[in-house]
Amino acid sequence: MRRPPLLSPSNLPGGPLLRPAETRLRPPLIPRRVQLALLHSLSLSRLVLAAFFLMTTDTLLRAGLIVLAGLTDVLDGWIARHAHLTSRLGALIDPVGDRGFAVTAILALLLDGLLTPVQVCLLLVRDVMTAVGFLVARFVATLRPVELKARLLGKATTGVQTVTLLAALLAPALVRPLVAVVAVLATAAVVDYSRAVLRARVPA
């Protein structure tokens, strides 16, 4: 019968103190609950940025707040995917922070005369339809279990919408064509999202 070696890497001087199994079972430095709380705080920080947007009339500062809000949106989505921190609560908090900032900025620019009422309606059509769809999904039993996820067309709409807000502050001549692009993308995004939800519904 083969005898085990007298010396192994675990009992040599300077060898590892933990066996591989023990290393795998070591808990993370930051508990998952804390990681999720920090990620949700990053998403909700856009509501704080929205408050600052209302408190200032400086054009460059407002433009900086729009860029910062967009960066936090990209960052928390990247962290959630790569750190496997996606959750149903996060799927609700992220759009609340995102749309909360966008709607606040759009209405503020309307009051400042930088956007017309028609342009505001076109910029917000996706948000209104998404809110209606969310309420319907909560009340219809076959749609209630469906996990709500961001779609590519929705992200594209948000990106062009952000550029439109910047244009309203820095390049007004670009607002009209950008609003038209947002309207087209928003319509396509609503159709795409509705089809995805209906395909994922639970049969009655």
N, C-alpha and C positions, 0 to 999 in steps of 0.2 A: 504494500500500500504506500502511495506517495505521501511523504511527510510535508507539512507546511514549512516554508522557509523560516529559519531562525530569526531573520531580520526582514522587516517589510517597511515601506515608506512611512507607515503610520507610527512605527516605534523607533525610527532612526532619529538622531538629533536634528532638530530643525524640520522634521517631517510634519505633515498636516495634523492638526489637533482634532479635526472633525472628519468622520467617514463621509463618503459621497452621499449616502442616504440622509445623514444628519444635516449636511449642507443644503440639500434640496428642501428639507423641512423647515429651514430657518425662516422665521417670519420676515416680511418686508420691513424696511426701516420706517416707512410711513404707512399706517394702516389704510386699507382701501377706503374706509369711510371718510377718513380725513382727506385723502386724495380727491374723492368725489366732491367733498365740501369746498375744497379749494378751486376745483374746476367749475363748480356752480357759481362760486363767487366771481370768477373771471367772466362768466357769461352775464351775470347780473351787473357787473361793473359798467356795462353799456347804458344802464338806466341812470347811473351817476353821471356819465358823460352827457346824457340827454339833458339832465338838469343844468349842467354847466353850459350847454349849448343855448339854453333859454336865458341864462344869466348874463351872457355876453353878446355884444353886437359887433365885435371886432371880426372882420372878414377872415383874416389869416388864422386867428385862433379857432374860429368855427371850422375852417377847412382842416386844421390840424385835428380837431375833435372827430371829424368825419373819418379821416384817415386812421386815427387811433381806434375808433370803434370797429372799422373794417379789419384792422390787424388783430384785435382781440377775437373777432368772430372766426378768422382763419386759424388763429392759434389754439383756441379751445377745441375746435373741430379736429385739428391735427393731433393734439394731445389725447383726446378721447379715443381716436382710432388707434394710434400707435401704442398707447399705454393700456388699451383694452378697458377703458373706463366708461364705455357707453352704458346708459341706463334709461329706463322709461322716464324717470324724473328729469334727467338731463335733456332728453328729447323734447321735453316741454319747456324747461327753463331757457335753453339756448334760443329758440325762436321768440320767447317773451322779451329777452334782452335785445335781440337783434331787431325785431319789429318795433319794440318800444322806442329805441333810438331813432329808427328810420321815420316812423310816424311823427315823432316829436319834431325832428328836423324839417320834415316836409311842411308841417303846419306852421312852424316858425317862419320858414321862407315864404309861405303864402301870406302871412300877416305882414311881412316886410315888402311885399310886392314883387318878389323875385320869381315867384311861380304864379300862374293863373289858376283859377278854380278848375278849369278843364284839365290842365296838366296835373293838378293834384289828384283828381279822380282817376286819371289814367295810371299815375304812379302807384295808387293805392288799390287798384282793382284786384291784384293778386292777394293782397292782405285781407281784403274784405271777403273774397271767395274762400280763402284758406280758413278764416275764422268761422264762416258758415259751415264749411265742410267738417271742421273739427267738432262743432256742436252736433251736427248730424251724426257723425261717427260715435259720439258719446251716447246718443239716445237710441240708435239702431243696434239691436242685440247682435246681429251678425257682423257688424263692423267694430264693435267695442273691443274685441281682443286684438285687432290689427295694430301692429307696432308702427307708429308714425315716424318715417325717416325722411331726411332731406333728399331731394332728387337733383340731378344734374341741371335740368332746366330751371329749377327754383334757385339754385346757386348762381346760375348765369344771370337770372333776373335781378337778384340781389346785387351782383357785381355792377351791372349797368346802372342800376338805380343809385348806387353809391357814386359812380362817376357823374351821374346827372346832378346830384346834390352839389358836388364839387364844381360842376360847370355853372350852376346857378349862382355860385359865389364868385367864381374866377373867370368864366368864359360864357356869358349869357347867350351868345350867338349859337352855341352848341346845344342849348337846352331842348329846343323843339325837335330836332332829329333824334336826340337821345330819348326823349319821352316816347316818341313813336316806336323806337326799338324796344323800350321797356314794355309798352302795351302789347306788342306782338309776342315777346317772350313770355309775358305774364299769362296771356291767353293760352299759349302752348303749355306752359307749366301747370296751369289749372287742369287742363285736359289730361296731361300726362299723369299728374298726381291722382286724379280721380280714377283713371283706369288702373293704376297700381293698387289703390286701396280696394277697388272692386274685385280685382283678381285675388287679393289676399284675404278676402272676407271668409268667414266661417260659414259653411252651409247651414241653413236652418234645419 
